[in-house]
Structure formats: C-alpha cells, structure tokens
Amino acid sequence: MIDELYRRGAEVIYESLADVHVSGHAYREELKLMYQLTSPRYFIPAHGEYRHLYKHSQMAKEIGHAKQDIQILANGDIIELDHKELRFIGFTEGAGVLIDGSGMGDVDKWVLRDRLRLAEDGVVSAYIAVDSQKNEIVGQPDIVARGFIYDSEIASTTEGCRNLINKLANDAKKEGKPLTHVLKSGRLENELRRLLFEKTRRRPIILISVMEIN
C-alpha cells in the first residue's frame, strides 16, 4: 500500500519503525558520499521496494541531480542511454522464478491459482454412489468440507449440499436422464458452487466423485 501511494504521487510518512529497525544498508550520508565520489551522469536507484527507490531518487534530486536524468525502474523495464539522454524503450519478463520442492520455475499459473483458492476458500468434496440399473443414488452422498467454514456451520452446510444432490437426482429420474451423466456434466458443480456462495460468501474448490454400482 505504501508503494502504491508513492506511485500515485503521495508524500508518505512511514518511519514509525525507525527506532526499532536495524538496517544492514548504507546510511543516507554514506549514499550522498558515494554519489559525490562517482558524479554519475544518470541516476537509477536499484535496490529495495518502490518506497526505497523513491526515497533514494529524492535524495539525488535534493543534492542537485537533474530530474530528467533520474529513472525509477520496475523489474523487467528496459532503458537505453547515451551521452545525450536516458530513454525507456520497453520491458521484458522480469517476474520471480518460482521454486516448488526440488523443481524450479515449473509451477504454472493454474497450479498457483488452485493453491490460492485452497488457501483462501477451502475445498468441498462430494462422494456419490449411483445404482446405474435403477438410475438412483445409493445411500446418502458423503460431503467433506475443509478450510472455509467453522465447525458449527459444517452440519447445516453439508446437509444443504446433500439435499441439492438428492433433488438433482430426483429430477434426473423424472426426466429419464442417466443420473451418472447428469452428475458428471458440470451441472451439479455449478449448483453446489451457487449454494455454497449464498451460504458462506466463499468459492471453494469443488471435487465430485461418482461411483457406479451395477
């Protein structure tokens, strides 16, 4: 949030931790000394979050460096410079390399999306046994909910899911549709997602397992 405020031009005061935080980096006066010793033509702060880059660039302006010769870059930004000017000419992929166990860089966006959803919204699993000859559910669907509701709410939520599954099964039987196909078609998943969002305002990952019994 602090970085975004700086990007939008706000003057932010956030040094409330100054008295308790010990930095391993150079002090302001040491940075000024380095600047004076090197007398750079262009100034590009290159360490820290945006707030740190902003403060460093402000320091350069305070000691006389021309604003047009200072550039704050994001990861992947490409600049071109010569004795006349400093130019921003584009960008390239500059994101971090993800490490997953023994693998490096092999975690795709879909895996990350599912992990985020699991962390934020949990998972609901429905296990359903179907008698394919009678075209009906055997026993009661087994509903398992993890990671998104309190224990006190699990009973009513899972009961609501069972009622929905049984209603869908009865409708399929009346319409003469194969129950297994209806349960695997995506219709049940969509109905469960709608029900769970209405009850919990969450969108858990939904796993449906249908076992046919002949």
Short mmCIF file of the C-alpha atoms (twelve columns), coordinates in Angstrom:
data_MODEL
# 
_entry.id   MODEL 
# 
loop_
_atom_site.group_PDB 
_atom_site.id 
_atom_site.type_symbol 
_atom_site.label_atom_id 
_atom_site.label_alt_id 
_atom_site.label_comp_id 
_atom_site.label_asym_id 
_atom_site.label_seq_id 
_atom_site.Cartn_x 
_atom_site.Cartn_y 
_atom_site.Cartn_z 
_atom_site.pdbx_PDB_model_num 
ATOM 1   C CA . MET A 1   0.000   0.000   0.000   1 
ATOM 2   C CA . ILE A 2   2.847   2.381   0.843   1 
ATOM 3   C CA . ASP A 3   4.498   1.659   -2.508  1 
ATOM 4   C CA . GLU A 4   1.249   2.326   -4.381  1 
ATOM 5   C CA . LEU A 5   0.760   5.630   -2.565  1 
ATOM 6   C CA . TYR A 6   4.230   6.706   -3.663  1 
ATOM 7   C CA . ARG A 7   3.462   5.673   -7.258  1 
ATOM 8   C CA . ARG A 8   0.425   7.956   -7.184  1 
ATOM 9   C CA . GLY A 9   2.485   10.901  -6.033  1 
ATOM 10  C CA . ALA A 10  1.614   10.983  -2.336  1 
ATOM 11  C CA . GLU A 11  4.066   12.105  0.330   1 
ATOM 12  C CA . VAL A 12  4.086   9.222   2.808   1 
ATOM 13  C CA . ILE A 13  5.403   9.247   6.378   1 
ATOM 14  C CA . TYR A 14  6.050   5.672   7.450   1 
ATOM 15  C CA . GLU A 15  9.199   5.768   9.593   1 
ATOM 16  C CA . SER A 16  7.366   4.627   12.738  1 
ATOM 17  C CA . LEU A 17  9.704   1.606   12.953  1 
ATOM 18  C CA . ALA A 18  12.885  3.664   12.681  1 
ATOM 19  C CA . ASP A 19  13.707  3.341   16.370  1 
ATOM 20  C CA . VAL A 20  13.464  -0.459  16.421  1 
ATOM 21  C CA . HIS A 21  14.597  -1.495  12.939  1 
ATOM 22  C CA . VAL A 22  18.322  -2.037  12.342  1 
ATOM 23  C CA . SER A 23  19.287  -1.694  8.685   1 
ATOM 24  C CA . GLY A 24  22.152  -3.530  7.044   1 
ATOM 25  C CA . HIS A 25  22.323  -0.939  4.254   1 
ATOM 26  C CA . ALA A 26  24.232  2.294   3.864   1 
ATOM 27  C CA . TYR A 27  23.027  5.405   5.663   1 
ATOM 28  C CA . ARG A 28  21.775  8.458   3.812   1 
ATOM 29  C CA . GLU A 29  25.002  10.429  4.308   1 
ATOM 30  C CA . GLU A 30  27.034  7.465   3.075   1 
ATOM 31  C CA . LEU A 31  24.889  7.308   -0.061  1 
ATOM 32  C CA . LYS A 32  25.457  11.017  -0.596  1 
ATOM 33  C CA . LEU A 33  29.197  10.492  -0.264  1 
ATOM 34  C CA . MET A 34  29.107  7.685   -2.826  1 
ATOM 35  C CA . TYR A 35  27.193  9.956   -5.183  1 
ATOM 36  C CA . GLN A 36  29.693  12.779  -4.789  1 
ATOM 37  C CA . LEU A 37  32.651  10.452  -5.352  1 
ATOM 38  C CA . THR A 38  31.207  8.970   -8.538  1 
ATOM 39  C CA . SER A 39  29.421  12.042  -10.004 1 
ATOM 40  C CA . PRO A 40  27.050  9.946   -12.165 1 
ATOM 41  C CA . ARG A 41  25.579  11.243  -15.438 1 
ATOM 42  C CA . TYR A 42  22.386  9.261   -14.842 1 
ATOM 43  C CA . PHE A 43  20.907  8.055   -11.576 1 
ATOM 44  C CA . ILE A 44  18.933  4.776   -11.293 1 
ATOM 45  C CA . PRO A 45  18.217  3.541   -7.761  1 
ATOM 46  C CA . ALA A 46  18.349  -0.247  -7.894  1 
ATOM 47  C CA . HIS A 47  17.672  -1.816  -4.522  1 
ATOM 48  C CA . GLY A 48  14.598  -2.254  -2.344  1 
ATOM 49  C CA . GLU A 49  10.866  -1.784  -2.767  1 
ATOM 50  C CA . TYR A 50  9.400   1.157   -4.643  1 
ATOM 51  C CA . ARG A 51  9.328   3.292   -1.498  1 
ATOM 52  C CA . HIS A 52  13.088  2.829   -1.073  1 
ATOM 53  C CA . LEU A 53  13.774  3.630   -4.723  1 
ATOM 54  C CA . TYR A 54  11.604  6.733   -4.426  1 
ATOM 55  C CA . LYS A 55  13.441  7.983   -1.322  1 
ATOM 56  C CA . HIS A 56  16.805  7.329   -2.967  1 
ATOM 57  C CA . SER A 57  15.784  9.283   -6.085  1 
ATOM 58  C CA . GLN A 58  14.544  12.150  -3.896  1 
ATOM 59  C CA . MET A 59  17.947  12.282  -2.241  1 
ATOM 60  C CA . ALA A 60  19.627  12.602  -5.656  1 
ATOM 61  C CA . LYS A 61  17.320  15.491  -6.585  1 
ATOM 62  C CA . GLU A 62  17.998  17.235  -3.268  1 
ATOM 63  C CA . ILE A 63  21.726  17.302  -3.946  1 
ATOM 64  C CA . GLY A 64  21.289  18.701  -7.443  1 
ATOM 65  C CA . HIS A 65  20.786  15.830  -9.901  1 
ATOM 66  C CA . ALA A 66  18.519  16.757  -12.831 1 
ATOM 67  C CA . LYS A 67  15.073  15.166  -12.625 1 
ATOM 68  C CA . GLN A 68  15.106  14.026  -16.274 1 
ATOM 69  C CA . ASP A 69  18.293  12.055  -15.612 1 
ATOM 70  C CA . ILE A 70  16.753  10.028  -12.768 1 
ATOM 71  C CA . GLN A 71  14.739  6.916   -13.549 1 
ATOM 72  C CA . ILE A 72  12.929  4.525   -11.206 1 
ATOM 73  C CA . LEU A 73  12.549  1.158   -12.895 1 
ATOM 74  C CA . ALA A 74  10.351  -1.878  -12.276 1 
ATOM 75  C CA . ASN A 75  11.608  -5.423  -12.728 1 
ATOM 76  C CA . GLY A 76  11.909  -6.098  -16.453 1 
ATOM 77  C CA . ASP A 77  11.962  -2.453  -17.602 1 
ATOM 78  C CA . ILE A 78  14.449  -1.771  -20.401 1 
ATOM 79  C CA . ILE A 79  16.273  1.522   -20.765 1 
ATOM 80  C CA . GLU A 80  18.645  2.874   -23.368 1 
ATOM 81  C CA . LEU A 81  21.147  5.618   -22.656 1 
ATOM 82  C CA . ASP A 82  23.942  7.534   -24.322 1 
ATOM 83  C CA . HIS A 83  25.790  10.800  -23.729 1 
ATOM 84  C CA . LYS A 84  22.635  12.757  -24.664 1 
ATOM 85  C CA . GLU A 85  19.689  11.155  -22.856 1 
ATOM 86  C CA . LEU A 86  18.172  8.307   -20.868 1 
ATOM 87  C CA . ARG A 87  15.223  6.571   -22.587 1 
ATOM 88  C CA . PHE A 88  12.701  3.945   -21.559 1 
ATOM 89  C CA . ILE A 89  12.275  1.622   -24.578 1 
ATOM 90  C CA . GLY A 90  10.161  -1.293  -23.348 1 
ATOM 91  C CA . PHE A 91  10.065  -4.203  -20.980 1 
ATOM 92  C CA . THR A 92  10.711  -7.915  -20.775 1 
ATOM 93  C CA . GLU A 93  9.679   -10.730 -18.459 1 
ATOM 94  C CA . GLY A 94  11.121  -9.891  -15.072 1 
ATOM 95  C CA . ALA A 95  8.991   -11.863 -12.631 1 
ATOM 96  C CA . GLY A 96  10.458  -14.024 -9.896  1 
ATOM 97  C CA . VAL A 97  11.388  -17.642 -10.529 1 
ATOM 98  C CA . LEU A 98  9.136   -19.924 -8.503  1 
ATOM 99  C CA . ILE A 99  10.636  -22.854 -6.633  1 
ATOM 100 C CA . ASP A 100 8.438   -25.806 -5.721  1 
ATOM 101 C CA . GLY A 101 10.203  -28.526 -3.765  1 
ATOM 102 C CA . SER A 102 13.052  -29.778 -5.942  1 
ATOM 103 C CA . GLY A 103 11.727  -28.092 -9.093  1 
ATOM 104 C CA . MET A 104 12.496  -24.552 -10.219 1 
ATOM 105 C CA . GLY A 105 10.297  -22.471 -12.498 1 
ATOM 106 C CA . ASP A 106 7.946   -25.374 -13.250 1 
ATOM 107 C CA . VAL A 107 4.857   -24.151 -11.369 1 
ATOM 108 C CA . ASP A 108 2.300   -22.856 -13.857 1 
ATOM 109 C CA . LYS A 109 -0.408  -20.259 -13.236 1 
ATOM 110 C CA . TRP A 110 -3.174  -22.873 -12.938 1 
ATOM 111 C CA . VAL A 111 -1.376  -24.657 -10.087 1 
ATOM 112 C CA . LEU A 112 -0.857  -21.337 -8.308  1 
ATOM 113 C CA . ARG A 113 -4.486  -20.361 -8.879  1 
ATOM 114 C CA . ASP A 114 -5.712  -23.590 -7.276  1 
ATOM 115 C CA . ARG A 115 -3.330  -23.216 -4.328  1 
ATOM 116 C CA . LEU A 116 -4.544  -19.683 -3.691  1 
ATOM 117 C CA . ARG A 117 -8.161  -20.814 -3.864  1 
ATOM 118 C CA . LEU A 118 -7.433  -23.678 -1.459  1 
ATOM 119 C CA . ALA A 119 -5.765  -21.264 0.962   1 
ATOM 120 C CA . GLU A 120 -8.493  -18.628 0.778   1 
ATOM 121 C CA . ASP A 121 -11.709 -20.566 0.111   1 
ATOM 122 C CA . GLY A 122 -11.062 -24.206 1.055   1 
ATOM 123 C CA . VAL A 123 -12.411 -27.327 -0.617  1 
ATOM 124 C CA . VAL A 124 -15.659 -29.318 -0.684  1 
ATOM 125 C CA . SER A 125 -15.692 -32.958 -1.797  1 
ATOM 126 C CA . ALA A 126 -18.832 -34.904 -2.691  1 
ATOM 127 C CA . TYR A 127 -18.724 -38.711 -2.940  1 
ATOM 128 C CA . ILE A 128 -21.799 -40.196 -4.577  1 
ATOM 129 C CA . ALA A 129 -22.664 -43.868 -5.221  1 
ATOM 130 C CA . VAL A 130 -25.103 -44.447 -8.080  1 
ATOM 131 C CA . ASP A 131 -27.064 -47.611 -8.964  1 
ATOM 132 C CA . SER A 132 -26.850 -47.396 -12.772 1 
ATOM 133 C CA . GLN A 133 -29.614 -50.032 -13.218 1 
ATOM 134 C CA . LYS A 134 -32.157 -48.209 -11.040 1 
ATOM 135 C CA . ASN A 135 -30.782 -44.799 -12.003 1 
ATOM 136 C CA . GLU A 136 -30.760 -43.603 -8.395  1 
ATOM 137 C CA . ILE A 137 -28.385 -42.716 -5.585  1 
ATOM 138 C CA . VAL A 138 -27.367 -45.473 -3.194  1 
ATOM 139 C CA . GLY A 139 -27.460 -44.331 0.427   1 
ATOM 140 C CA . GLN A 140 -26.581 -40.733 1.198   1 
ATOM 141 C CA . PRO A 141 -23.907 -38.629 -0.548  1 
ATOM 142 C CA . ASP A 142 -20.821 -38.157 1.606   1 
ATOM 143 C CA . ILE A 143 -19.869 -34.467 1.837   1 
ATOM 144 C CA . VAL A 144 -16.495 -33.352 3.198   1 
ATOM 145 C CA . ALA A 145 -15.795 -29.623 3.731   1 
ATOM 146 C CA . ARG A 146 -12.387 -28.301 4.738   1 
ATOM 147 C CA . GLY A 147 -10.812 -24.909 5.226   1 
ATOM 148 C CA . PHE A 148 -13.611 -22.408 4.717   1 
ATOM 149 C CA . ILE A 149 -16.337 -22.719 7.386   1 
ATOM 150 C CA . TYR A 150 -16.465 -23.111 11.153  1 
ATOM 151 C CA . ASP A 151 -17.274 -26.464 12.738  1 
ATOM 152 C CA . SER A 152 -20.608 -25.102 13.936  1 
ATOM 153 C CA . GLU A 153 -21.653 -24.446 10.319  1 
ATOM 154 C CA . ILE A 154 -20.449 -27.679 8.754   1 
ATOM 155 C CA . ALA A 155 -23.550 -29.738 9.598   1 
ATOM 156 C CA . SER A 156 -26.062 -27.335 8.045   1 
ATOM 157 C CA . THR A 157 -23.852 -26.671 5.004   1 
ATOM 158 C CA . THR A 158 -23.215 -30.335 4.217   1 
ATOM 159 C CA . GLU A 159 -26.914 -31.103 4.729   1 
ATOM 160 C CA . GLY A 160 -27.775 -28.406 2.218   1 
ATOM 161 C CA . CYS A 161 -25.365 -29.973 -0.274  1 
ATOM 162 C CA . ARG A 162 -26.943 -33.429 0.226   1 
ATOM 163 C CA . ASN A 163 -30.429 -32.034 -0.297  1 
ATOM 164 C CA . LEU A 164 -29.301 -30.375 -3.503  1 
ATOM 165 C CA . ILE A 165 -27.744 -33.593 -4.815  1 
ATOM 166 C CA . ASN A 166 -30.859 -35.623 -3.980  1 
ATOM 167 C CA . LYS A 167 -33.098 -33.061 -5.676  1 
ATOM 168 C CA . LEU A 168 -30.950 -33.160 -8.779  1 
ATOM 169 C CA . ALA A 169 -31.093 -36.960 -8.755  1 
ATOM 170 C CA . ASN A 170 -34.892 -36.994 -8.428  1 
ATOM 171 C CA . ASP A 171 -35.237 -34.500 -11.278 1 
ATOM 172 C CA . ALA A 172 -32.987 -36.608 -13.493 1 
ATOM 173 C CA . LYS A 173 -35.007 -39.739 -12.737 1 
ATOM 174 C CA . LYS A 174 -38.311 -37.987 -13.552 1 
ATOM 175 C CA . GLU A 175 -36.859 -36.688 -16.813 1 
ATOM 176 C CA . GLY A 176 -35.478 -40.122 -17.701 1 
ATOM 177 C CA . LYS A 177 -31.901 -38.877 -17.907 1 
ATOM 178 C CA . PRO A 178 -28.917 -41.072 -16.923 1 
ATOM 179 C CA . LEU A 179 -28.038 -39.927 -13.406 1 
ATOM 180 C CA . THR A 180 -24.305 -40.568 -13.769 1 
ATOM 181 C CA . HIS A 181 -24.163 -38.329 -16.823 1 
ATOM 182 C CA . VAL A 182 -26.094 -35.563 -15.073 1 
ATOM 183 C CA . LEU A 183 -23.809 -35.648 -12.028 1 
ATOM 184 C CA . LYS A 184 -20.650 -35.536 -14.173 1 
ATOM 185 C CA . SER A 185 -21.889 -32.947 -16.681 1 
ATOM 186 C CA . GLY A 186 -20.926 -29.905 -14.602 1 
ATOM 187 C CA . ARG A 187 -24.485 -29.055 -13.642 1 
ATOM 188 C CA . LEU A 188 -24.051 -30.359 -10.099 1 
ATOM 189 C CA . GLU A 189 -20.775 -28.499 -9.649  1 
ATOM 190 C CA . ASN A 190 -22.379 -25.230 -10.757 1 
ATOM 191 C CA . GLU A 191 -25.380 -25.729 -8.459  1 
ATOM 192 C CA . LEU A 192 -23.140 -26.554 -5.485  1 
ATOM 193 C CA . ARG A 193 -20.966 -23.526 -6.179  1 
ATOM 194 C CA . ARG A 194 -24.030 -21.272 -6.211  1 
ATOM 195 C CA . LEU A 195 -25.400 -22.796 -2.994  1 
ATOM 196 C CA . LEU A 196 -22.102 -22.535 -1.129  1 
ATOM 197 C CA . PHE A 197 -21.570 -18.936 -2.179  1 
ATOM 198 C CA . GLU A 198 -25.065 -17.991 -0.996  1 
ATOM 199 C CA . LYS A 199 -24.424 -19.635 2.375   1 
ATOM 200 C CA . THR A 200 -20.795 -18.686 3.010   1 
ATOM 201 C CA . ARG A 201 -19.772 -15.986 0.508   1 
ATOM 202 C CA . ARG A 202 -16.853 -18.244 -0.395  1 
ATOM 203 C CA . ARG A 203 -15.992 -20.095 -3.604  1 
ATOM 204 C CA . PRO A 204 -14.288 -23.317 -2.518  1 
ATOM 205 C CA . ILE A 205 -12.797 -25.795 -4.941  1 
ATOM 206 C CA . ILE A 206 -15.443 -28.473 -5.549  1 
ATOM 207 C CA . LEU A 207 -14.473 -32.091 -6.149  1 
ATOM 208 C CA . ILE A 208 -17.171 -34.562 -7.217  1 
ATOM 209 C CA . SER A 209 -16.552 -38.288 -7.270  1 
ATOM 210 C CA . VAL A 210 -19.267 -40.535 -8.737  1 
ATOM 211 C CA . MET A 211 -19.018 -44.314 -8.256  1 
ATOM 212 C CA . GLU A 212 -21.286 -46.526 -10.374 1 
ATOM 213 C CA . ILE A 213 -22.706 -49.727 -8.914  1 
ATOM 214 C CA . ASN A 214 -24.206 -52.231 -11.403 1 
# 
